[in-house]
Amino acid sequence: MIKSLQNQLVVALGLLVTVIGIVQGVSSYQLSKTGMSALLDMRLEQVAARLRDGLADSLPKNPARGTQDDRDVVAVVWKPDERLPFRTTDPSLHFSRDEKPGFSGVEVNGEHWRIFTRQEPTMTILVAQRSSVRHELTTEAATLTLWPIAVLVPLVWIAVVLVVRRSLRQLKRLGAEVQAIDMGHLQPLPTIGVPAEIAPFVHSINTMIERLAKAIEKERKFIADAAHELRTPLTALQLQADNLAPHIVAGNQERFQELRRGIARSGGLITQLLRLARADAPMEGAPLARVDLAEVVTGAVADVLPLAIARGLDIGAEEMVSAHVRAVETDIGMAVKNLVSNAVRYTPDGGTIDLRMRRDGEMAWVDVIDTGPGIDEALLPRVFDRFFRANPDIEGSGLGLSIVKAIAARYGGDVTLRNRGDGGSGIVASIGFPVEKVDKNVAAAATAPA
């Protein structure tokens, strides 16, 4: 089953053209054979007419046997009351003088002949031609009519492919724009120049995008407002807990510390919710800067280095490349730091975390490779879902990777998570951003000495 609309149109139109070509070819072939047969009959009539008009006397009286080509017509002239033909072009062929006037077919010497008989008062004229020769001549002429169709049908197939591709080019472009739509890019599809047949479809998609954008904006505002509203009482609780700390008796210290850790976890969750709301928010004129991705990676390592040292983790950036992206620096820093923090959280004490940078075409990638337990392959598709945690035993909000995904999508990048394939356990978390394109002349002017 052909699922591509383009292929369906090409095959349907191509088969239609082919069927029409075959029908046209068959009809042309038959018409050509009929027309050629009529011309050959006319030739027999013309020869008979010339023999009547005096050409019969110019035929040799005793022609040599076998001197006539098999493809030539045979002429026989009979005079009244004569037992033998008055004139004949081939005496080895014996045609009856009693053939009915007009066209007929007879068997002579084991061959079928097409004969035209003309009865005149002074003579009887027979002009004959071998049916095999006639069939050969008509077939050759009819076959020539098939060559244009045989050439045109493949050319029409090529034309159909080109026309369908050109006609569907805008549809493919719209499809690519629809595919690029995500939470960070909810722009309506262009309607200028859209074919009338797909205009209602584009309008429906734009209506859906508008509704989706409103729903996402309501969700983002709700998350942001809820986080703001919860931050104030949590901050008050934290201050009250700090004020109560000196007055807690030794026997209640453990329970009190558990309370403080719960408040801290709630505060961390609210902070993550606010970050997620900001990551989901549209750009709307946010100031962009030229961000050095290598400096962001170095800063992320520096931020978690004290915790890594305390746990005996070997963390460092092994391979670095020069790459700059156009973005808000805090967004890029937050995304990379979240990946590094995840690696620190899930890597057991004494493990290793390596950061590597690489270029892949127009994308700059940061790979964070740890030696943790990895993630069940069945759970990998869900790691970017909000509030999803692959390992519930390890403390976390389940929003870190969702924030990374939102930031990557915001700048046209991507993020992936996979288990290591080098035989060791652990995760390879990769985030990529489009590299900023810098005009060479501008760059040369900026680095030239004053």
C-alpha positions as CSV (number, residue, x, y, z in Angstrom):
1,M,0.0,0.0,0.0
2,I,1.4,3.4,-1.1
3,K,1.1,5.8,1.8
4,S,2.6,8.8,0.1
5,L,0.1,11.2,-1.5
6,Q,2.8,12.2,-4.0
7,N,3.4,8.6,-5.0
8,Q,-0.3,7.9,-5.2
9,L,-0.8,10.8,-7.6
10,V,2.3,9.9,-9.7
11,V,1.2,6.2,-10.0
12,A,-2.5,7.1,-10.7
13,L,-1.7,9.7,-13.3
14,G,1.1,7.6,-14.8
15,L,-1.1,4.5,-15.1
16,L,-3.9,6.7,-16.6
17,V,-1.4,8.0,-19.2
18,T,-0.1,4.5,-19.9
19,V,-3.5,3.1,-20.4
20,I,-4.5,5.9,-22.7
21,G,-1.2,5.4,-24.5
22,I,-1.8,1.7,-24.9
23,V,-5.3,2.3,-26.2
24,Q,-4.1,5.0,-28.6
25,G,-1.3,2.7,-29.7
26,V,-3.6,-0.2,-30.4
27,S,-6.1,1.9,-32.2
28,S,-3.3,3.6,-34.2
29,Y,-1.8,0.2,-35.0
30,Q,-5.1,-1.2,-36.3
31,L,-6.0,2.0,-38.2
32,S,-2.5,2.0,-39.8
33,K,-2.9,-1.6,-40.9
34,T,-6.4,-0.9,-42.3
35,G,-5.1,2.2,-44.1
36,M,-2.1,0.4,-45.5
37,S,-4.2,-2.4,-46.7
38,A,-6.5,0.0,-48.4
39,L,-3.5,1.7,-50.1
40,L,-2.2,-1.7,-51.3
41,D,-5.7,-2.4,-52.7
42,M,-5.7,0.9,-54.4
43,R,-2.3,0.0,-55.9
44,L,-3.8,-3.2,-57.4
45,E,-6.7,-1.2,-58.9
46,Q,-4.3,1.4,-60.4
47,V,-2.1,-1.3,-62.0
48,A,-5.3,-2.9,-63.5
49,A,-6.4,0.5,-64.8
50,R,-3.0,1.1,-66.5
51,L,-3.1,-2.4,-68.1
52,R,-6.5,-1.6,-69.5
53,D,-5.2,1.7,-70.8
54,G,-2.6,0.1,-73.0
55,L,0.1,-1.0,-70.6
56,A,-0.8,-4.6,-71.1
57,D,0.9,-4.6,-74.6
58,S,4.2,-3.5,-73.0
59,L,4.4,-6.6,-70.9
60,P,6.8,-9.3,-72.2
61,K,5.2,-12.2,-74.0
62,N,7.4,-14.9,-72.6
63,P,9.1,-13.6,-69.4
64,A,11.7,-15.8,-67.7
65,R,10.5,-17.8,-64.8
66,G,11.7,-16.5,-61.4
67,T,12.8,-13.1,-62.6
68,Q,10.1,-11.3,-60.7
69,D,10.7,-10.3,-57.1
70,D,8.4,-11.9,-54.5
71,R,7.3,-8.6,-53.2
72,D,6.1,-7.3,-56.6
73,V,2.5,-7.6,-57.8
74,V,1.7,-10.2,-60.5
75,A,-0.3,-9.1,-63.5
76,V,-2.2,-11.5,-65.8
77,V,-4.1,-10.4,-69.0
78,W,-6.6,-12.8,-70.7
79,K,-8.0,-12.3,-74.2
80,P,-11.4,-13.7,-75.0
81,D,-11.5,-17.2,-76.5
82,E,-7.8,-17.7,-75.8
83,R,-6.7,-20.8,-73.8
84,L,-3.5,-19.2,-72.5
85,P,-2.9,-15.8,-70.9
86,F,-2.3,-13.0,-73.4
87,R,0.3,-11.5,-71.1
88,T,1.7,-12.4,-67.6
89,T,4.5,-11.2,-65.5
90,D,5.1,-14.7,-64.0
91,P,4.1,-17.7,-66.1
92,S,4.7,-20.1,-63.2
93,L,1.7,-18.8,-61.5
94,H,-1.7,-20.0,-62.8
95,F,-4.6,-17.8,-62.0
96,S,-8.1,-18.5,-63.1
97,R,-9.7,-16.2,-65.6
98,D,-13.1,-16.9,-64.0
99,E,-12.5,-15.0,-60.8
100,K,-15.4,-12.7,-59.9
101,P,-14.8,-9.0,-60.5
102,G,-13.4,-6.9,-57.7
103,F,-11.2,-8.2,-54.8
104,S,-11.0,-11.8,-53.7
105,G,-8.6,-14.2,-52.1
106,V,-7.3,-17.4,-53.7
107,E,-4.7,-20.1,-53.0
108,V,-2.1,-20.5,-55.8
109,N,1.0,-22.7,-55.5
110,G,0.4,-23.1,-51.8
111,E,0.3,-19.4,-51.1
112,H,-2.6,-17.1,-50.4
113,W,-3.1,-14.2,-52.8
114,R,-5.1,-11.0,-52.8
115,I,-6.5,-10.5,-56.3
116,F,-8.2,-7.7,-58.1
117,T,-10.1,-8.8,-61.2
118,R,-11.3,-6.3,-63.9
119,Q,-13.6,-7.6,-66.6
120,E,-13.5,-5.6,-69.8
121,P,-15.1,-6.5,-73.2
122,T,-11.8,-6.9,-74.8
123,M,-9.8,-8.5,-71.9
124,T,-9.8,-9.8,-68.4
125,I,-7.2,-8.3,-66.1
126,L,-6.0,-9.9,-62.8
127,V,-3.6,-8.1,-60.5
128,A,-2.4,-10.2,-57.5
129,Q,-0.2,-9.8,-54.5
130,R,1.0,-12.3,-52.0
131,S,-0.9,-12.0,-48.7
132,S,2.3,-12.6,-46.7
133,V,3.9,-9.6,-48.4
134,R,0.8,-7.5,-47.7
135,H,0.9,-8.5,-44.0
136,E,4.6,-7.7,-43.8
137,L,4.1,-4.2,-45.4
138,T,1.1,-3.4,-43.2
139,T,2.9,-4.6,-40.1
140,E,6.0,-2.5,-40.8
141,A,3.9,0.6,-41.4
142,A,1.7,0.1,-38.4
143,T,4.8,-0.6,-36.1
144,L,6.2,2.8,-37.1
145,T,3.1,4.5,-35.5
146,L,4.0,2.9,-32.2
147,W,7.4,4.6,-31.8
148,P,6.1,8.1,-30.9
149,I,3.8,6.5,-28.2
150,A,6.7,4.4,-26.9
151,V,8.8,7.5,-26.5
152,L,6.1,9.8,-25.2
153,V,4.8,7.5,-22.4
154,P,8.1,7.5,-20.4
155,L,8.5,11.3,-21.1
156,V,4.9,11.8,-19.8
157,W,5.8,9.8,-16.7
158,I,8.8,12.1,-16.0
159,A,6.5,15.1,-16.6
160,V,3.9,13.7,-14.2
161,V,6.6,13.2,-11.5
162,L,7.9,16.8,-12.0
163,V,4.5,18.4,-12.0
164,V,3.2,16.5,-9.0
165,R,6.4,17.3,-7.1
166,R,6.1,21.0,-7.9
167,S,2.4,21.0,-7.0
168,L,3.1,19.3,-3.7
169,R,6.2,21.4,-2.8
170,Q,4.2,23.9,-0.8
171,L,2.4,21.0,0.9
172,K,5.7,19.6,1.9
173,R,6.9,23.0,3.2
174,L,3.7,23.3,5.3
175,G,4.3,19.8,6.6
176,A,7.8,20.7,7.6
177,E,6.5,23.8,9.4
178,V,3.9,21.7,11.2
179,Q,6.5,19.2,12.2
180,A,8.6,22.1,13.7
181,I,5.7,23.2,15.9
182,D,6.3,22.6,19.6
183,M,5.6,24.3,22.9
184,G,8.3,26.9,22.2
185,H,7.2,27.6,18.6
186,L,3.5,27.8,18.3
187,Q,3.4,30.0,15.2
188,P,0.4,29.8,12.8
189,L,1.0,28.5,9.3
190,P,1.2,31.0,6.4
191,T,-1.9,31.2,4.3
192,I,-0.5,33.3,1.5
193,G,-0.4,31.4,-1.8
194,V,-1.9,28.2,-0.2
195,P,-3.9,26.2,-2.8
196,A,-7.7,26.5,-2.3
197,E,-8.0,22.7,-1.8
198,I,-5.8,22.7,1.4
199,A,-6.8,26.2,2.7
200,P,-9.5,24.8,5.0
201,F,-7.0,22.2,6.3
202,V,-4.4,25.0,7.0
203,H,-7.1,27.1,8.7
204,S,-8.1,24.2,10.9
205,I,-4.4,23.7,11.9
206,N,-4.0,27.4,12.7
207,T,-7.2,27.3,14.8
208,M,-5.8,24.3,16.7
209,I,-2.5,26.0,17.2
210,E,-4.2,29.1,18.6
211,R,-6.2,27.0,21.0
212,L,-3.2,25.0,22.0
213,A,-1.2,28.2,22.6
214,K,-3.9,29.5,24.8
215,A,-4.1,26.3,26.8
216,I,-0.3,26.2,27.3
217,E,-0.2,29.8,28.3
218,K,-3.0,29.2,30.9
219,E,-1.0,26.2,32.2
220,R,2.2,28.2,32.3
221,K,0.6,31.1,34.1
222,F,-1.1,28.7,36.6
223,I,2.2,27.1,37.4
224,A,4.0,30.4,37.7
225,D,1.2,31.9,39.9
226,A,1.0,28.8,42.0
227,A,4.7,28.7,42.5
228,H,4.8,32.4,43.4
229,E,1.9,32.0,45.8
230,L,3.5,29.0,47.5
231,R,7.0,30.6,47.7
232,T,5.8,33.2,50.3
233,P,4.4,30.8,52.9
234,L,7.3,28.4,52.4
235,T,9.8,31.3,52.9
236,A,7.9,32.2,56.1
237,L,8.0,28.6,57.3
238,Q,11.8,28.5,56.6
239,L,12.3,31.7,58.6
240,Q,10.2,30.3,61.5
241,A,12.1,27.1,61.4
242,D,15.4,29.0,61.6
243,N,14.1,31.0,64.5
244,L,13.0,27.9,66.3
245,A,16.2,26.0,65.8
246,P,17.9,27.2,69.0
247,H,14.9,26.3,71.1
248,I,14.5,22.7,69.9
249,V,15.5,20.2,72.6
250,A,18.1,17.6,71.7
251,G,15.5,14.8,71.7
252,N,13.5,16.5,68.9
253,Q,16.4,17.6,66.8
254,E,16.1,14.6,64.4
255,R,12.4,15.3,63.7
256,F,13.1,19.0,63.5
257,Q,15.8,18.5,60.8
258,E,13.5,16.2,58.9
259,L,10.9,19.1,58.9
260,R,13.6,21.5,57.6
261,R,14.6,19.1,54.9
262,G,10.9,18.8,53.8
263,I,10.6,22.6,53.7
264,A,13.8,22.7,51.6
265,R,12.5,20.0,49.2
266,S,9.2,22.0,48.8
267,G,11.2,25.1,48.1
268,G,13.3,23.3,45.5
269,L,10.2,22.0,43.8
270,I,8.7,25.5,43.6
271,T,12.0,26.8,42.2
272,Q,11.9,24.1,39.5
273,L,8.3,25.0,38.7
274,L,9.2,28.6,38.2
275,R,12.2,27.6,36.0
276,L,9.9,25.4,34.0
277,A,7.4,28.2,33.6
278,R,10.1,30.5,32.3
279,A,11.5,27.9,30.0
280,D,8.0,27.3,28.5
281,A,7.3,31.0,28.1
282,P,7.7,32.6,24.6
283,M,10.9,34.6,23.9
284,E,9.0,37.9,23.3
285,G,12.0,40.1,22.9
286,A,14.2,38.6,25.5
287,P,17.8,39.9,25.1
288,L,19.9,37.3,23.3
289,A,23.7,37.2,23.6
290,R,26.6,35.4,22.0
291,V,27.1,32.6,24.5
292,D,30.4,30.7,24.6
293,L,29.3,27.1,25.1
294,A,32.7,26.0,26.4
295,E,32.5,28.6,29.2
296,V,29.0,27.4,30.1
297,V,30.4,23.8,30.4
298,T,33.3,25.0,32.6
299,G,30.9,27.0,34.8
300,A,28.6,24.0,35.2
301,V,31.5,21.8,36.3
302,A,32.7,24.5,38.8
303,D,29.2,24.8,40.3
304,V,29.0,21.0,41.2
305,L,32.7,20.5,41.9
306,P,32.5,20.9,45.7
307,L,29.7,18.3,46.0
308,A,31.6,16.0,43.5
309,I,34.8,16.2,45.6
310,A,32.9,15.5,48.8
311,R,31.5,12.3,47.3
312,G,34.8,11.3,45.6
313,L,33.5,11.8,42.1
314,D,36.0,12.3,39.3
315,I,34.4,15.0,37.2
316,G,35.9,17.0,34.4
317,A,35.7,18.2,30.8
318,E,37.8,16.1,28.5
319,E,37.2,17.5,25.0
320,M,36.3,21.1,24.3
321,V,35.6,22.8,21.0
322,S,35.0,26.4,20.2
323,A,31.3,27.0,19.7
324,H,29.0,29.9,20.3
325,V,25.2,30.0,20.4
326,R,22.7,32.9,20.3
327,A,20.6,32.6,23.4
328,V,20.0,33.9,26.9
329,E,23.1,32.8,28.8
330,T,21.2,31.8,32.0
331,D,19.0,29.4,30.0
332,I,22.0,27.6,28.4
333,G,23.7,27.5,31.8
334,M,20.6,26.1,33.5
335,A,20.2,23.4,30.9
336,V,23.8,22.2,31.0
337,K,23.9,22.4,34.8
338,N,20.7,20.3,35.1
339,L,22.3,17.5,33.1
340,V,25.5,17.7,35.2
341,S,23.5,17.8,38.4
342,N,21.5,14.7,37.3
343,A,24.8,12.9,36.6
344,V,26.1,13.8,40.1
345,R,22.9,12.7,41.7
346,Y,22.7,9.3,40.1
347,T,26.4,8.5,40.0
348,P,27.5,6.4,43.1
349,D,30.4,7.7,45.3
350,G,33.8,7.2,43.7
351,G,32.3,7.2,40.1
352,T,33.3,9.2,37.1
353,I,31.5,12.0,35.1
354,D,33.0,13.1,31.8
355,L,31.9,16.2,29.8
356,R,32.7,16.4,26.1
357,M,31.9,18.9,23.4
358,R,31.6,18.1,19.7
359,R,30.4,19.7,16.5
360,D,28.0,17.9,14.2
361,G,27.2,20.0,11.1
362,E,25.5,23.2,12.3
363,M,25.0,21.9,15.8
364,A,27.2,22.0,18.9
365,W,26.7,19.2,21.4
366,V,27.6,18.7,25.0
367,D,27.7,15.1,26.2
368,V,27.5,14.3,29.9
369,I,28.7,10.7,30.5
370,D,28.4,9.1,33.9
371,T,29.0,5.7,35.5
372,G,25.7,5.4,37.3
373,P,23.2,2.5,37.1
374,G,21.7,3.6,33.8
375,I,17.9,3.5,33.1
376,D,15.7,0.7,32.0
377,E,15.3,0.9,28.2
378,A,11.5,0.7,28.6
379,L,11.6,3.9,30.7
380,L,13.8,6.0,28.4
381,P,11.0,7.4,26.3
382,R,9.4,8.9,29.5
383,V,12.5,10.6,31.0
384,F,11.4,14.0,29.7
385,D,7.9,13.8,31.1
386,R,7.1,16.2,33.8
387,F,7.4,14.8,37.4
388,F,8.6,11.5,36.1
389,R,11.5,9.9,38.0
390,A,13.2,6.8,36.7
391,N,14.5,6.0,40.3
392,P,12.0,7.0,43.0
393,D,14.6,6.2,45.7
394,I,16.8,9.1,44.7
395,E,15.5,12.5,45.8
396,G,14.4,14.8,43.0
397,S,11.4,16.8,41.6
398,G,11.2,15.0,38.2
399,L,11.3,18.4,36.4
400,G,15.0,18.8,35.7
401,L,15.0,17.0,32.3
402,S,11.7,18.6,31.4
403,I,13.3,22.0,31.9
404,V,16.3,21.0,29.7
405,K,13.9,19.8,27.0
406,A,12.0,23.0,27.0
407,I,15.2,25.1,26.9
408,A,16.6,23.1,24.0
409,A,13.3,23.4,22.0
410,R,13.2,27.1,22.7
411,Y,16.4,27.7,20.8
412,G,15.9,25.1,18.1
413,G,18.1,22.5,19.7
414,D,17.6,19.0,20.9
415,V,18.4,16.8,23.9
416,T,18.7,13.0,24.1
417,L,19.3,10.4,26.8
418,R,20.6,6.9,26.3
419,N,22.4,4.2,28.1
420,R,26.1,3.8,27.4
421,G,27.0,1.5,24.6
422,D,30.7,0.9,25.4
423,G,30.0,-2.0,27.8
424,G,30.0,0.1,31.0
425,S,26.9,1.1,33.0
426,G,25.7,4.7,33.0
427,I,23.9,7.3,31.0
428,V,25.0,9.6,28.1
429,A,23.0,12.8,28.2
430,S,23.5,15.0,25.2
431,I,22.2,18.5,24.5
432,G,22.7,20.4,21.2
433,F,22.2,23.9,20.0
434,P,22.5,25.5,16.6
435,V,25.8,27.2,16.2
436,E,25.7,30.9,15.7
437,K,26.6,31.9,12.2
438,V,29.1,34.8,12.1
439,D,29.9,36.7,9.0
440,K,33.6,36.1,8.1
441,N,34.2,39.8,7.2
442,V,32.7,40.9,10.5
443,A,34.8,38.4,12.4
444,A,37.9,39.4,10.6
445,A,37.2,43.1,11.3
446,A,36.6,42.3,15.0
447,T,40.0,40.5,15.4
448,A,42.0,42.9,13.3
449,P,44.5,45.1,15.2
450,A,43.4,48.7,15.8
